[in-house]
Amino acid sequence: MLKRDTRYQGAIVNNHQILLIKHREHKTGRSYWAISGGGMEPGETGEECVRREMKEETNLDVQVKSLLMDEPDYPGGTYQRLKTFLCEPLKGEASPGFEPEPDAASAYSIVEVKWFDLRSEANWGPEITDDPITYPQLSKLRAISGYQDKESPTNQIVPHFSIGYSRIKLAMNLKKQDNSSKLVFPSIYWIIQRFSDRILPSNYRLFALTYK
């Protein structure tokens, strides 16, 4: 597995809608939406990495427009930084792509892609609004892009424990196999983060966010 310091994510936006990909875990059958992205390959620039990841995972050729978020990863996380870029689709039809890396491919598949309206959360559904990982990211992106609803604070999260626990457990199991750090049961961290900055520490994020 390559050592990667930064995860490069692509917020593909067209007509006020953002494209998300749905992962489905092979072992549990659970699924969840995520922002497309991954780690840099040797010899790539950050923008080249984003374009490659978008092509692999969504079958879209994109133009990388600007950097939206550049955030430090949490202590104990796989990455040092998380960077999210605004992308504009140039050609192709959005459809589920693939995971070329064996570790990721053995854990989950990309089974669906879908456009979500950034102007309102009304039609997002509980798969997004109850998601403790993807929803905070989308809320930040909406706020930065000027879409945030006044009645919906950026840091408001309604955790969905069945989905969230499954994704945390998957990340924990795979991190144990990697033996890169000692893990602590996440319940205490969950409570602390839920009532402080409301964002899970990166070493409990879903496998695709920490190991790609």
ROKOL-499857 format. One record per residue (C-alpha): x, y negated, z. Coordinates in pm, whole numbers, plus 50000, padded with zeros to 5 digits. Layout:
N
XYZ
...
***
This chain:
212
500005000050000
501374965949902
502014940350174
499844910550088
499824878350286
496804861850122
493394873450003
492184854949693
488404852349659
486414839449364
483184820049418
481724823949069
479104796549036
476774789948743
473604768448742
473684764649122
473964802349173
476824822749314
477624858149206
478084884449475
479014921149448
477444949349646
479674975849803
478335009849900
480275031250145
480765066850027
480715082050374
477675064650523
475745053350217
475385018550366
475664988650135
476374951650175
477024920549965
480454904249945
482374876949766
484614892249502
488344891149560
491524908949659
495274907449701
497954895249463
499874919649247
503654915749198
504464887748954
501014871548969
500134836049059
497124829349281
494944819048986
496014849548786
495054871449079
491604855749099
490994859748726
492084896148735
489954904349039
486874887848886
487344907348564
487834940548745
484924936448985
482334916948782
483374921548416
483464883648375
486244862348235
486414831248451
488144797848468
489534789548811
488424753848876
489584744449225
490444756849572
487414754749802
488724769850124
492194777950255
491904792850602
494334810850832
493534846650908
492984856651268
495774871951483
496004908951412
494504905751065
496044920450753
496434886750583
497944854150693
495584832850484
492214835850308
491764814449996
488454809949813
488424794349466
485574779349268
485254798348940
483264791548622
482204821048404
483514818248048
482424850247877
481104884847947
477994897948119
478034901848495
477894938648585
479374961548852
483084966648804
485494990448974
488154992849243
491485002549083
493245009149414
492865044649551
492415033949915
489555010449831
487975033749575
487925062249826
486025040850077
483355023849864
482095016049514
480764984249355
477174993449273
475494960249191
476094923649114
473554896149168
473224858249147
472084840249464
470754804649463
473004781249661
470314754449690
468214774649934
468484806050147
464744812850113
465174840649857
468384855649986
466704882050199
467904898950520
470744917250345
472454883450326
471054863050614
471464891250868
474984899550752
477574889451015
480434887450763
479204874650428
476584850150557
479074827950745
481274826350435
478354815850216
477274790050474
480714774250467
480754774150087
477314758150076
478364731150320
481584723350133
479684722049802
476914699749941
474174726349936
473734731950310
470124730150430
469604704850708
467524729750901
470134757150862
473364749051055
476594761150897
477534782451195
474114798151249
474354835951230
471794862951299
473884894651340
472574927051196
474094952851426
473474984351220
475184970350910
477804951051105
478804980351324
479125003551027
481414979450846
483504973151158
483795010351227
484955016850870
487624989950899
488755003651236
489045039451111
491045029150805
493265005951005
494005034651244
495085055750946
497335027250834
498735025751190
499534988851139
498224976751474
496574988351794
492804984351787
490474974852067
486794984152072
485044954251911
482084949052145
483844923552369
485284905152071
481844905451910
480234888552211
483014862752252
483004853151884
479224854251857
478914826352109
482024806152020
482984801251654
480584828851542
483104845551309
484424880651357
488174885251394
489704896551068
490904930251201
487224939951234
486144926950894
485004950350624
487704971650466
487514954050129
488354920550289
491344933050485
492874960350275
492524948849913
***
